[in-house]
Amino acid sequence: MAHNSKEIRYGWPIAHCEDSGNYSCTADNDIKERTIKKTQLFVRCSPRLNYNTELVSNVSVNVNEDTVMAISVIAYPAPVFTWYKLQDDQWQKLESTETLESTSWSSVGHLVINNAQWKDAGQYQVVVSNDVSSERLAKNMTLTLLDKREENSTGKYIGIAIGTVAIVAVLVMVTLLIIRRKRRAKSDDSANTNAPAAEPESDDAKQTYENFNKSDQNADDQASKHEVYLYSAMDSGEPKQTYETINTDGIYINCDTENQYVNTAL
């Protein structure tokens, strides 16, 4: 190493697969343009799930449509994806129908199913491995097929069920309302039957001439129904009549049955 040279190092205490990638180092001074040195780092590691991507383990597809099952892993060198299907309780290896996407430290494996049929539904397994170690990554997935006609039928049945429930609810409400009205009418009839009979009108409560004459003369409806009679006392200021005023002739007869005589005043 020359006396006028410098060496710079950059290191990691523990390297991970994610540390793989392209690196560059730049050096410059006032004499010459800066110098850039690039290097690529590869970290060898066995396959493990990529924490940046969610694994979809349940896949649904309509009959006669295409679908893809995928898994993203971190590994270097690039791993191998092997797919299996569970048939008769045994894992059967599938023909190579996968596509592969790889970067310096991540890879994505796809299982493509074209024109899916009912026989394609079931359990699948993917095994990921590379030459770093004998350790392998295995994940299970489920493929479910749907029939559009069944979906339409299901929606139809749900609509019928909701309509039936609504009709039953209305009928129950109407029935309860009718029962409540009948009970109320029956209760009113019982109350009228058990009520005490009206007492006969007493003589004191009978209407007399004086009571009738005290009717409210201000009520128009009462005035139209009853003619108000007014009377005055017999003593209206005229002189009282006596026997003398009546016997103007001055003659009176006194009959005494015991003495048998008659007095006549002339």
PASEBA-1860 file (N, C-alpha, C; in nm, 3 decimals):
! residues 266
1> MAHNSKEI> 0.085/-0.117/0.000/0.000/0.000/0.000/0.090/0.124/0.000 ~ 0.060/0.217/-0.088/0.140/0.340/-0.097/0.116/0.425/0.026 ~ 0.218/0.510/0.055/0.205/0.596/0.174/0.099/0.703/0.155 ~ 0.073/0.742/0.033/-0.027/0.846/0.007/-0.163/0.789/-0.027 ~ -0.191/0.665/0.003/-0.320/0.601/-0.026/-0.397/0.573/0.103 ~ -0.529/0.562/0.085/-0.617/0.530/0.198/-0.710/0.417/0.159 ~ -0.743/0.339/0.255/-0.834/0.226/0.232/-0.952/0.236/0.328 ~ -1.071/0.222/0.272/-1.195/0.229/0.351/-1.267/0.096/0.336
9> RYGWPIAH> -1.314/0.048/0.447/-1.387/-0.079/0.446/-1.525/-0.059/0.510 ~ -1.619/-0.136/0.461/-1.755/-0.136/0.516/-1.797/-0.281/0.537 ~ -1.843/-0.314/0.653/-1.878/-0.453/0.681/-2.004/-0.466/0.766 ~ -2.051/-0.591/0.782/-2.168/-0.624/0.863/-2.128/-0.729/0.968 ~ -2.171/-0.710/1.088/-2.143/-0.816/1.186/-2.208/-0.947/1.147 ~ -2.332/-0.938/1.100/-2.405/-1.056/1.053/-2.474/-1.016/0.924 ~ -2.450/-1.087/0.819/-2.511/-1.057/0.689/-2.639/-1.138/0.673 ~ -2.740/-1.074/0.612/-2.869/-1.139/0.585/-2.895/-1.136/0.435
17> CEDSGNYS> -2.991/-1.216/0.396/-3.027/-1.220/0.254/-3.068/-1.082/0.204 ~ -3.136/-1.007/0.291/-3.183/-0.875/0.252/-3.068/-0.778/0.227 ~ -2.948/-0.811/0.273/-2.832/-0.724/0.249/-2.777/-0.739/0.109 ~ -2.825/-0.837/0.036/-2.780/-0.856/-0.103/-2.821/-0.737/-0.187 ~ -2.737/-0.700/-0.284/-2.770/-0.589/-0.372/-2.648/-0.522/-0.428 ~ -2.665/-0.405/-0.489/-2.559/-0.327/-0.553/-2.512/-0.217/-0.457 ~ -2.383/-0.204/-0.444/-2.323/-0.102/-0.358/-2.223/-0.022/-0.441 ~ -2.198/0.102/-0.395/-2.101/0.188/-0.464/-2.022/0.266/-0.361
25> CTADNDIK> -1.895/0.299/-0.396/-1.807/0.377/-0.309/-1.752/0.493/-0.393 ~ -1.758/0.613/-0.338/-1.714/0.733/-0.411/-1.597/0.799/-0.338 ~ -1.492/0.840/-0.412/-1.376/0.910/-0.355/-1.341/1.027/-0.445 ~ -1.308/1.142/-0.385/-1.267/1.258/-0.464/-1.179/1.350/-0.381 ~ -1.106/1.440/-0.451/-1.029/1.548/-0.388/-1.030/1.669/-0.481 ~ -0.945/1.768/-0.452/-0.949/1.890/-0.532/-0.867/1.880/-0.660 ~ -0.797/1.772/-0.680/-0.708/1.760/-0.795/-0.779/1.694/-0.912 ~ -0.850/1.589/-0.886/-0.909/1.510/-0.994/-1.057/1.487/-0.967
33> ERTIKKTQ> -1.131/1.456/-1.071/-1.273/1.424/-1.055/-1.289/1.302/-0.965 ~ -1.401/1.296/-0.901/-1.427/1.187/-0.807/-1.431/1.052/-0.879 ~ -1.397/0.953/-0.803/-1.394/0.816/-0.854/-1.503/0.734/-0.785 ~ -1.578/0.656/-0.865/-1.688/0.573/-0.812/-1.656/0.428/-0.839 ~ -1.665/0.350/-0.737/-1.644/0.206/-0.748/-1.771/0.133/-0.710 ~ -1.821/0.049/-0.798/-1.946/-0.026/-0.774/-1.915/-0.172/-0.754 ~ -1.996/-0.233/-0.669/-1.982/-0.377/-0.645/-2.119/-0.436/-0.611 ~ -2.135/-0.562/-0.637/-2.260/-0.632/-0.608/-2.235/-0.738/-0.502
41> LFVRCSPR> -2.323/-0.737/-0.404/-2.307/-0.829/-0.292/-2.417/-0.935/-0.298 ~ -2.377/-1.060/-0.285/-2.471/-1.171/-0.278/-2.453/-1.240/-0.144 ~ -2.564/-1.259/-0.076/-2.562/-1.329/0.053/-2.636/-1.461/0.033 ~ -2.566/-1.568/0.050/-2.626/-1.701/0.030/-2.716/-1.733/0.151 ~ -2.839/-1.774/0.121/-2.934/-1.809/0.228/-3.036/-1.907/0.175 ~ -3.090/-1.986/0.265/-3.195/-2.083/0.230/-3.330/-2.010/0.220 ~ -3.428/-2.069/0.153/-3.558/-2.002/0.131/-3.631/-1.977/0.263 ~ -3.696/-1.861/0.270/-3.790/-1.826/0.378/-3.892/-1.727/0.319
49> LNYNTELV> -4.008/-1.717/0.381/-4.114/-1.631/0.329/-4.070/-1.486/0.325 ~ -4.112/-1.418/0.221/-4.085/-1.275/0.207/-4.181/-1.199/0.297 ~ -4.125/-1.128/0.397/-4.210/-1.058/0.494/-4.278/-0.936/0.434 ~ -4.238/-0.896/0.314/-4.300/-0.781/0.247/-4.426/-0.820/0.167 ~ -4.452/-0.948/0.156/-4.566/-0.996/0.076/-4.648/-1.094/0.158 ~ -4.782/-1.078/0.152/-4.872/-1.168/0.225/-4.901/-1.293/0.142 ~ -4.893/-1.406/0.207/-4.922/-1.533/0.139/-5.072/-1.557/0.138 ~ -5.127/-1.576/0.018/-5.270/-1.607/0.001/-5.283/-1.758/-0.006
57> SNVSVNVN> -5.331/-1.818/0.103/-5.337/-1.964/0.110/-5.472/-2.019/0.066 ~ -5.574/-1.934/0.050/-5.707/-1.978/0.005/-5.742/-1.901/-0.123 ~ -5.753/-1.973/-0.233/-5.779/-1.913/-0.363/-5.912/-1.965/-0.415 ~ -5.994/-1.874/-0.468/-6.125/-1.910/-0.525/-6.130/-1.869/-0.671 ~ -6.195/-1.950/-0.754/-6.204/-1.922/-0.896/-6.333/-1.982/-0.949 ~ -6.392/-1.917/-1.049/-6.511/-1.970/-1.114/-6.473/-2.078/-1.214 ~ -6.565/-2.167/-1.237/-6.542/-2.274/-1.335/-6.518/-2.212/-1.473 ~ -6.422/-2.272/-1.546/-6.384/-2.230/-1.682/-6.307/-2.098/-1.683
65> EDTVMAIS> -6.257/-2.054/-1.570/-6.174/-1.933/-1.564/-6.032/-1.969/-1.523 ~ -5.939/-1.875/-1.547/-5.798/-1.896/-1.514/-5.768/-1.840/-1.375 ~ -5.669/-1.899/-1.311/-5.628/-1.850/-1.179/-5.479/-1.880/-1.159 ~ -5.421/-1.813/-1.058/-5.279/-1.829/-1.028/-5.263/-1.839/-0.877 ~ -5.186/-1.936/-0.832/-5.143/-1.944/-0.694/-4.996/-1.905/-0.687 ~ -4.963/-1.816/-0.591/-4.828/-1.759/-0.590/-4.771/-1.762/-0.449 ~ -4.635/-1.763/-0.445/-4.563/-1.756/-0.319/-4.435/-1.676/-0.343 ~ -4.408/-1.582/-0.252/-4.287/-1.500/-0.262/-4.193/-1.538/-0.148
73> VIAYPAPV> -4.063/-1.562/-0.183/-3.965/-1.605/-0.084/-3.838/-1.523/-0.097 ~ -3.761/-1.525/0.010/-3.627/-1.467/0.011/-3.527/-1.583/0.008 ~ -3.437/-1.582/-0.092/-3.339/-1.691/-0.105/-3.234/-1.652/-0.208 ~ -3.113/-1.704/-0.186/-3.006/-1.692/-0.286/-2.910/-1.809/-0.266 ~ -2.879/-1.874/-0.373/-2.919/-1.855/-0.513/-3.069/-1.874/-0.533 ~ -3.116/-1.841/-0.653/-3.258/-1.851/-0.685/-3.309/-1.992/-0.655 ~ -3.418/-2.004/-0.587/-3.466/-2.136/-0.545/-3.545/-2.205/-0.655 ~ -3.579/-2.329/-0.627/-3.664/-2.411/-0.714/-3.798/-2.430/-0.645
81> FTWYKLQD> -3.907/-2.409/-0.719/-4.043/-2.425/-0.666/-4.100/-2.555/-0.723 ~ -4.143/-2.642/-0.636/-4.204/-2.769/-0.677/-4.346/-2.775/-0.621 ~ -4.443/-2.800/-0.710/-4.584/-2.797/-0.670/-4.639/-2.939/-0.668 ~ -4.728/-2.962/-0.570/-4.792/-3.092/-0.551/-4.943/-3.070/-0.531 ~ -5.019/-3.176/-0.563/-5.164/-3.176/-0.537/-5.200/-3.302/-0.460 ~ -5.286/-3.285/-0.358/-5.326/-3.398/-0.275/-5.435/-3.477/-0.347 ~ -5.404/-3.603/-0.380/-5.498/-3.691/-0.447/-5.492/-3.828/-0.380 ~ -5.608/-3.875/-0.336/-5.616/-4.005/-0.268/-5.521/-4.009/-0.148
89> DQWQKLES> -5.520/-3.900/-0.073/-5.439/-3.889/0.049/-5.288/-3.897/0.021 ~ -5.247/-3.869/-0.100/-5.105/-3.868/-0.135/-5.075/-3.744/-0.219 ~ -4.954/-3.689/-0.197/-4.912/-3.570/-0.272/-4.857/-3.614/-0.407 ~ -4.927/-3.567/-0.511/-4.886/-3.599/-0.647/-4.817/-3.478/-0.709 ~ -4.694/-3.501/-0.761/-4.619/-3.390/-0.820/-4.685/-3.346/-0.950 ~ -4.693/-3.215/-0.968/-4.756/-3.158/-1.086/-4.652/-3.132/-1.193 ~ -4.699/-3.131/-1.316/-4.611/-3.094/-1.427/-4.572/-2.947/-1.413 ~ -4.461/-2.914/-1.470/-4.410/-2.779/-1.456/-4.499/-2.680/-1.531
97> TETLESTS> -4.581/-2.612/-1.459/-4.667/-2.507/-1.518/-4.643/-2.374/-1.448 ~ -4.527/-2.360/-1.386/-4.501/-2.241/-1.306/-4.423/-2.137/-1.385 ~ -4.433/-2.014/-1.336/-4.349/-1.905/-1.385/-4.269/-1.853/-1.267 ~ -4.153/-1.796/-1.294/-4.063/-1.757/-1.186/-4.017/-1.613/-1.207 ~ -4.022/-1.532/-1.099/-3.970/-1.397/-1.100/-3.864/-1.388/-0.990 ~ -3.744/-1.340/-1.026/-3.634/-1.337/-0.928/-3.562/-1.204/-0.931 ~ -3.513/-1.163/-0.815/-3.423/-1.049/-0.801/-3.295/-1.102/-0.737 ~ -3.213/-1.010/-0.684/-3.088/-1.054/-0.623/-3.110/-1.137/-0.498
105> WSSVGHLV> -3.222/-1.118/-0.430/-3.242/-1.194/-0.306/-3.385/-1.242/-0.285 ~ -3.478/-1.214/-0.378/-3.617/-1.259/-0.363/-3.663/-1.326/-0.491 ~ -3.754/-1.418/-0.475/-3.810/-1.490/-0.589/-3.958/-1.514/-0.564 ~ -4.036/-1.517/-0.672/-4.180/-1.542/-0.664/-4.212/-1.658/-0.757 ~ -4.274/-1.761/-0.704/-4.315/-1.876/-0.783/-4.466/-1.875/-0.805 ~ -4.511/-1.905/-0.926/-4.653/-1.906/-0.963/-4.692/-2.044/-1.014 ~ -4.811/-2.087/-0.974/-4.873/-2.206/-1.033/-4.995/-2.158/-1.110 ~ -4.990/-2.173/-1.242/-5.096/-2.123/-1.329/-5.192/-2.236/-1.363
113> INNAQWKD> -5.320/-2.210/-1.344/-5.425/-2.307/-1.378/-5.517/-2.241/-1.479 ~ -5.519/-2.294/-1.600/-5.602/-2.241/-1.707/-5.732/-2.321/-1.718 ~ -5.842/-2.247/-1.744/-5.972/-2.312/-1.763/-6.001/-2.410/-1.649 ~ -6.008/-2.357/-1.530/-6.023/-2.441/-1.409/-6.150/-2.525/-1.416 ~ -6.136/-2.651/-1.377/-6.246/-2.745/-1.373/-6.262/-2.798/-1.230 ~ -6.372/-2.872/-1.206/-6.400/-2.922/-1.072/-6.288/-3.014/-1.022 ~ -6.223/-3.085/-1.112/-6.116/-3.176/-1.071/-5.994/-3.101/-1.019 ~ -5.985/-2.971/-1.051/-5.870/-2.891/-1.006/-5.884/-2.844/-0.861
121> AGQYQVVV> -6.005/-2.850/-0.806/-6.025/-2.805/-0.668/-5.957/-2.900/-0.571 ~ -5.911/-2.845/-0.458/-5.849/-2.930/-0.356/-5.730/-2.865/-0.289 ~ -5.647/-2.950/-0.227/-5.531/-2.906/-0.152/-5.405/-2.911/-0.239 ~ -5.325/-2.803/-0.229/-5.200/-2.794/-0.302/-5.087/-2.767/-0.203 ~ -4.965/-2.803/-0.245/-4.848/-2.777/-0.162/-4.732/-2.734/-0.253 ~ -4.659/-2.631/-0.205/-4.542/-2.587/-0.277/-4.420/-2.607/-0.187 ~ -4.313/-2.660/-0.244/-4.187/-2.684/-0.172/-4.079/-2.601/-0.240 ~ -4.011/-2.516/-0.161/-3.909/-2.426/-0.214/-3.773/-2.469/-0.156
129> SNDVSSER> -3.673/-2.480/-0.243/-3.540/-2.523/-0.197/-3.433/-2.463/-0.287 ~ -3.310/-2.456/-0.236/-3.192/-2.421/-0.315/-3.072/-2.503/-0.265 ~ -2.951/-2.474/-0.317/-2.836/-2.557/-0.283/-2.758/-2.507/-0.162 ~ -2.813/-2.411/-0.088/-2.743/-2.362/0.031/-2.744/-2.469/0.140 ~ -2.861/-2.530/0.160/-2.872/-2.634/0.262/-2.984/-2.729/0.223 ~ -2.998/-2.832/0.299/-3.107/-2.928/0.274/-3.240/-2.878/0.331 ~ -3.239/-2.764/0.398/-3.363/-2.710/0.456/-3.456/-2.663/0.344 ~ -3.581/-2.703/0.352/-3.679/-2.667/0.250/-3.796/-2.593/0.314
137> LAKNMTLT> -3.860/-2.510/0.234/-3.980/-2.436/0.278/-4.101/-2.498/0.211 ~ -4.199/-2.543/0.291/-4.321/-2.605/0.238/-4.443/-2.530/0.290 ~ -4.533/-2.496/0.198/-4.656/-2.426/0.234/-4.774/-2.490/0.161 ~ -4.887/-2.500/0.234/-5.009/-2.558/0.176/-5.105/-2.448/0.132 ~ -5.180/-2.475/0.026/-5.280/-2.383/-0.027/-5.404/-2.462/-0.065 ~ -5.518/-2.390/-0.070/-5.646/-2.452/-0.105/-5.707/-2.379/-0.223 ~ -5.751/-2.456/-0.322/-5.819/-2.399/-0.439/-5.966/-2.439/-0.433 ~ -6.053/-2.340/-0.436/-6.198/-2.361/-0.431/-6.259/-2.313/-0.561
145> LLDKREEN> -6.345/-2.397/-0.621/-6.413/-2.360/-0.744/-6.555/-2.317/-0.714 ~ -6.601/-2.217/-0.787/-6.736/-2.162/-0.770/-6.812/-2.176/-0.900 ~ -6.943/-2.195/-0.886/-7.031/-2.203/-1.002/-7.120/-2.080/-1.000 ~ -7.117/-2.001/-1.107/-7.197/-1.880/-1.112/-7.345/-1.910/-1.098 ~ -7.388/-2.023/-1.151/-7.530/-2.059/-1.139/-7.566/-2.083/-0.993 ~ -7.474/-2.146/-0.919/-7.501/-2.168/-0.777/-7.504/-2.036/-0.701 ~ -7.417/-1.941/-0.740/-7.418/-1.811/-0.674/-7.551/-1.741/-0.698 ~ -7.600/-1.748/-0.824/-7.729/-1.685/-0.853/-7.841/-1.754/-0.775
153> STGKYIGI> -7.836/-1.888/-0.768/-7.939/-1.962/-0.694/-7.934/-1.927/-0.546 ~ -7.811/-1.915/-0.494/-7.798/-1.879/-0.352/-7.859/-1.742/-0.325 ~ -7.831/-1.646/-0.413/-7.891/-1.513/-0.395/-8.042/-1.518/-0.404 ~ -8.092/-1.602/-0.495/-8.237/-1.616/-0.510/-8.298/-1.674/-0.383 ~ -8.237/-1.780/-0.330/-8.288/-1.842/-0.208/-8.283/-1.745/-0.090 ~ -8.177/-1.667/-0.082/-8.167/-1.569/0.026/-8.278/-1.465/0.015 ~ -8.306/-1.420/-0.108/-8.415/-1.324/-0.128/-8.550/-1.382/-0.089 ~ -8.575/-1.508/-0.126/-8.701/-1.573/-0.090/-8.713/-1.586/0.061
161> AIGTVAIV> -8.602/-1.624/0.125/-8.606/-1.640/0.272/-8.636/-1.507/0.340 ~ -8.572/-1.400/0.294/-8.596/-1.268/0.355/-8.741/-1.226/0.334 ~ -8.794/-1.247/0.213/-8.934/-1.212/0.187/-9.030/-1.291/0.273 ~ -9.003/-1.421/0.290/-9.089/-1.505/0.375/-9.088/-1.457/0.519 ~ -8.971/-1.426/0.569/-8.961/-1.377/0.708/-9.038/-1.247/0.724 ~ -9.029/-1.158/0.625/-9.101/-1.030/0.634/-9.252/-1.053/0.635 ~ -9.302/-1.143/0.550/-9.446/-1.170/0.545/-9.493/-1.230/0.678 ~ -9.418/-1.325/0.732/-9.455/-1.385/0.860/-9.459/-1.281/0.970
169> AVLVMVTL> -9.362/-1.190/0.970/-9.359/-1.086/1.072/-9.483/-0.997/1.063 ~ -9.523/-0.962/0.939/-9.643/-0.877/0.922/-9.768/-0.952/0.970 ~ -9.781/-1.081/0.936/-9.896/-1.158/0.979/-9.902/-1.168/1.131 ~ -9.788/-1.188/1.194/-9.786/-1.196/1.341/-9.830/-1.064/1.402 ~ -9.783/-0.953/1.348/-9.822/-0.822/1.401/-9.972/-0.798/1.386 ~ -10.027/-0.835/1.269/-10.171/-0.816/1.247/-10.251/-0.904/1.342 ~ -10.208/-1.029/1.361/-10.277/-1.119/1.454/-10.276/-1.066/1.595 ~ -10.162/-1.019/1.640/-10.153/-0.963/1.776/-10.243/-0.841/1.790
177> LIIRRKRR> -10.251/-0.758/1.686/-10.336/-0.640/1.693/-10.483/-0.679/1.703 ~ -10.525/-0.781/1.626/-10.665/-0.826/1.633/-10.696/-0.883/1.771 ~ -10.607/-0.966/1.825/-10.628/-1.024/1.957/-10.638/-0.915/2.063 ~ -10.553/-0.814/2.054/-10.556/-0.706/2.152/-10.688/-0.630/2.145 ~ -10.737/-0.606/2.025/-10.865/-0.534/2.013/-10.981/-0.617/2.068 ~ -10.978/-0.748/2.042/-11.084/-0.833/2.095/-11.082/-0.834/2.247 ~ -10.965/-0.843/2.305/-10.955/-0.842/2.451/-11.002/-0.710/2.508 ~ -10.971/-0.600/2.442/-11.016/-0.471/2.491/-11.167/-0.459/2.485
185> AKSDDSAN> -11.229/-0.508/2.374/-11.374/-0.503/2.362/-11.439/-0.591/2.470 ~ -11.383/-0.709/2.494/-11.437/-0.798/2.597/-11.426/-0.735/2.735 ~ -11.317/-0.666/2.762/-11.299/-0.600/2.891/-11.400/-0.488/2.909 ~ -11.430/-0.414/2.802/-11.530/-0.306/2.811/-11.668/-0.363/2.839 ~ -11.704/-0.477/2.773/-11.835/-0.538/2.797/-11.847/-0.585/2.941 ~ -11.741/-0.644/2.995/-11.745/-0.690/3.133/-11.761/-0.574/3.229 ~ -11.696/-0.463/3.201/-11.707/-0.347/3.287/-11.850/-0.292/3.286 ~ -11.913/-0.292/3.168/-12.051/-0.243/3.161/-12.148/-0.337/3.233
193> TNAPAAEP> -12.122/-0.469/3.227/-12.210/-0.566/3.293/-12.200/-0.557/3.443 ~ -12.083/-0.535/3.496/-12.062/-0.529/3.641/-12.092/-0.393/3.700 ~ -12.125/-0.295/3.619/-12.152/-0.160/3.673/-12.283/-0.164/3.751 ~ -12.300/-0.093/3.868/-12.424/-0.090/3.947/-12.536/-0.021/3.872 ~ -12.658/-0.074/3.894/-12.775/-0.017/3.828/-12.803/0.122/3.881 ~ -12.856/0.206/3.796/-12.887/0.344/3.837/-13.003/0.344/3.936 ~ -12.992/0.422/4.044/-13.097/0.431/4.146/-13.214/0.511/4.093 ~ -13.336/0.472/4.134/-13.453/0.549/4.088/-13.449/0.690/4.140
201> ESDDAKQT> -13.506/0.776/4.065/-13.503/0.918/4.101/-13.594/0.942/4.221 ~ -13.543/1.004/4.323/-13.620/1.033/4.444/-13.714/1.150/4.421 ~ -13.808/1.162/4.515/-13.905/1.270/4.504/-13.838/1.406/4.514 ~ -13.730/1.407/4.595/-13.662/1.536/4.611/-13.596/1.581/4.483 ~ -13.553/1.479/4.399/-13.484/1.514/4.276/-13.578/1.549/4.163 ~ -13.711/1.524/4.185/-13.806/1.555/4.080/-13.813/1.705/4.057 ~ -13.838/1.736/3.934/-13.840/1.877/3.898/-13.975/1.938/3.937 ~ -13.971/2.045/4.008/-14.092/2.119/4.049/-14.102/2.247/3.970
209> YENFNKSD> -14.209/2.312/3.992/-14.230/2.438/3.921/-14.124/2.541/3.958 ~ -14.091/2.540/4.089/-13.990/2.638/4.132/-13.853/2.603/4.076 ~ -13.818/2.470/4.077/-13.688/2.431/4.024/-13.679/2.457/3.874 ~ -13.785/2.426/3.807/-13.786/2.447/3.663/-13.775/2.595/3.628 ~ -13.836/2.681/3.719/-13.835/2.823/3.691/-13.698/2.885/3.715 ~ -13.607/2.807/3.779/-13.473/2.858/3.808/-13.373/2.818/3.702 ~ -13.417/2.776/3.590/-13.326/2.735/3.482/-13.244/2.854/3.435 ~ -13.131/2.822/3.381/-13.041/2.927/3.334/-13.100/2.993/3.211
217> QNADDQAS> -13.140/3.119/3.228/-13.206/3.189/3.118/-13.106/3.237/3.014 ~ -12.976/3.225/3.046/-12.873/3.271/2.953/-12.836/3.165/2.850 ~ -12.877/3.040/2.870/-12.841/2.933/2.777/-12.939/2.932/2.662 ~ -12.888/2.948/2.542/-12.978/2.956/2.425/-13.046/2.824/2.397 ~ -12.971/2.713/2.417/-13.031/2.584/2.387/-13.141/2.549/2.484 ~ -13.126/2.588/2.615/-13.230/2.562/2.715/-13.350/2.652/2.689 ~ -13.325/2.772/2.646/-13.437/2.862/2.621/-13.520/2.815/2.504 ~ -13.451/2.749/2.406/-13.525/2.700/2.290/-13.608/2.577/2.322
225> KHEVYLYS> -13.568/2.501/2.425/-13.637/2.378/2.459/-13.747/2.399/2.563 ~ -13.733/2.493/2.649/-13.831/2.515/2.757/-13.876/2.660/2.759 ~ -14.004/2.678/2.770/-14.060/2.813/2.782/-14.057/2.852/2.929 ~ -13.994/2.961/2.958/-13.975/3.003/3.097/-14.103/3.071/3.144 ~ -14.155/3.022/3.257/-14.276/3.078/3.318/-14.236/3.156/3.442 ~ -14.282/3.278/3.450/-14.257/3.364/3.565/-14.389/3.388/3.637 ~ -14.379/3.388/3.765/-14.501/3.418/3.841/-14.463/3.510/3.955 ~ -14.564/3.578/4.009/-14.544/3.671/4.122/-14.632/3.626/4.238
233> AMDSGEPK> -14.598/3.672/4.353/-14.676/3.636/4.473/-14.817/3.691/4.464 ~ -14.906/3.624/4.537/-15.047/3.667/4.531/-15.066/3.805/4.592 ~ -14.978/3.837/4.686/-14.988/3.968/4.750/-14.918/4.068/4.661 ~ -14.994/4.128/4.571/-14.939/4.222/4.475/-14.968/4.367/4.512 ~ -15.004/4.393/4.640/-15.032/4.530/4.681/-15.178/4.565/4.689 ~ -15.267/4.480/4.641/-15.411/4.506/4.647/-15.462/4.478/4.788 ~ -15.574/4.543/4.831/-15.629/4.520/4.967/-15.682/4.379/4.983 ~ -15.654/4.322/5.098/-15.700/4.187/5.124/-15.852/4.184/5.138
241> QTYETINT> -15.909/4.075/5.089/-16.054/4.058/5.100/-16.090/3.994/5.233 ~ -16.189/4.051/5.304/-16.237/3.997/5.431/-16.385/3.967/5.417 ~ -16.437/3.906/5.524/-16.579/3.871/5.522/-16.663/3.997/5.515 ~ -16.619/4.101/5.582/-16.697/4.223/5.582/-16.700/4.287/5.447 ~ -16.582/4.281/5.376/-16.582/4.343/5.243/-16.669/4.266/5.147 ~ -16.679/4.136/5.173/-16.763/4.057/5.083/-16.911/4.078/5.117 ~ -16.949/4.077/5.250/-17.089/4.093/5.294/-17.120/4.240/5.303 ~ -17.136/4.300/5.188/-17.165/4.445/5.184/-17.305/4.478/5.232
249> DGIYINCD> -17.392/4.379/5.240/-17.529/4.408/5.285/-17.539/4.418/5.436 ~ -17.433/4.381/5.510/-17.438/4.390/5.657/-17.522/4.286/5.721 ~ -17.546/4.177/5.655/-17.628/4.071/5.709/-17.543/3.951/5.727 ~ -17.548/3.885/5.840/-17.476/3.762/5.861/-17.565/3.669/5.935 ~ -17.542/3.547/5.921/-17.622/3.442/5.983/-17.529/3.360/6.066 ~ -17.567/3.342/6.191/-17.489/3.261/6.285/-17.572/3.140/6.322 ~ -17.527/3.029/6.286/-17.601/2.904/6.309/-17.539/2.833/6.424 ~ -17.622/2.809/6.523/-17.576/2.736/6.642/-17.662/2.614/6.653
257> TENQYVNT> -17.601/2.500/6.635/-17.679/2.377/6.633/-17.726/2.339/6.770 ~ -17.656/2.389/6.874/-17.696/2.350/7.009/-17.813/2.436/7.058 ~ -17.808/2.568/7.039/-17.913/2.656/7.093/-18.030/2.668/6.998 ~ -18.008/2.627/6.879/-18.119/2.626/6.785/-18.182/2.762/6.770 ~ -18.094/2.868/6.751/-18.154/2.999/6.725/-18.069/3.062/6.618 ~ -18.130/3.162/6.561/-18.068/3.232/6.448/-18.064/3.377/6.481 ~ -17.951/3.438/6.472/-17.936/3.583/6.490/-17.922/3.645/6.355 ~ -18.000/3.743/6.344/-17.996/3.816/6.219/-17.970/3.961/6.248
265> AL> -17.865/4.015/6.192/-17.831/4.155/6.214/-17.881/4.235/6.096 ~ -17.948/4.341/6.129/-18.004/4.425/6.025/-17.920/4.548/6.010
END
